[in-house]
Amino acid sequence: MRGLIGFIVMIQGAMGFIGQVFFDGAWGLLPHWFTLPFPAYVGLFAAGAALAVWGDTARKRKQQQERSGAA
């Protein structure tokens, strides 16, 4: 679940940053609710990437433990 949420947050951060820096305004759902500066979108992207990596690492560790426990 962490990986999915991280991926969604990462996409929202990327869309907000790209929209503000290269186009007229931020894209995505967040600009409808919040007014954030472009560095905040970079932080959201980084936090989303960290969540996605954490979720993937936990999933792989769980699979590895299941394999070693079954053998």
C-alpha distance (Angstrom), angle and dihedral (degrees) to the residues before:
residue distance angle dihedral
M1 . . .
R2 3.81 . .
G3 3.78 89.6 .
L4 3.80 93.5 53.6
I5 3.80 93.7 46.8
G6 3.79 89.9 45.8
F7 3.79 91.2 51.7
I8 3.82 91.7 50.8
V9 3.83 92.4 48.0
M10 3.80 90.0 46.8
I11 3.81 91.8 53.0
Q12 3.81 92.2 47.7
G13 3.81 90.9 50.3
A14 3.79 92.7 48.7
M15 3.80 93.5 47.0
G16 3.80 92.3 48.5
F17 3.79 93.6 48.3
I18 3.81 95.7 45.3
G19 3.79 92.1 45.5
Q20 3.80 94.3 50.5
V21 3.78 97.7 42.0
F22 3.81 102.0 40.4
F23 3.82 104.0 22.1
D24 3.81 139.4 32.1
G25 3.79 100.3 -79.9
A26 3.77 145.8 -9.5
W27 3.80 120.0 -69.2
G28 3.78 130.3 -145.0
L29 3.78 133.6 46.0
L30 3.80 100.3 -59.2
P31 3.83 96.3 71.3
H32 3.81 88.5 59.6
W33 3.82 89.7 63.1
F34 3.82 106.7 22.8
T35 3.78 138.4 32.6
L36 3.79 105.9 -139.1
P37 3.82 131.3 173.9
F38 3.79 117.2 -120.3
P39 3.84 94.8 -104.1
A40 3.81 88.4 60.8
Y41 3.80 89.4 58.5
V42 3.81 89.6 53.1
G43 3.81 87.7 52.4
L44 3.79 90.9 49.8
F45 3.78 90.1 51.3
A46 3.81 91.0 50.7
A47 3.81 92.6 46.8
G48 3.80 90.8 48.7
A49 3.79 91.4 49.4
A50 3.80 90.4 50.0
L51 3.82 91.3 50.6
A52 3.79 91.5 48.2
V53 3.81 92.6 50.2
W54 3.82 91.5 45.2
G55 3.79 91.6 51.0
D56 3.79 93.2 47.3
T57 3.80 92.5 47.3
A58 3.81 91.5 50.0
R59 3.80 91.0 49.1
K60 3.81 92.4 50.5
R61 3.81 91.8 46.1
K62 3.81 90.5 51.5
Q63 3.81 91.5 49.7
Q64 3.79 90.7 49.2
Q65 3.81 91.7 50.5
E66 3.79 90.9 49.5
R67 3.81 90.9 51.8
S68 3.79 93.9 47.8
G69 3.81 91.9 45.7
A70 3.81 93.2 50.1
A71 3.82 94.2 49.3
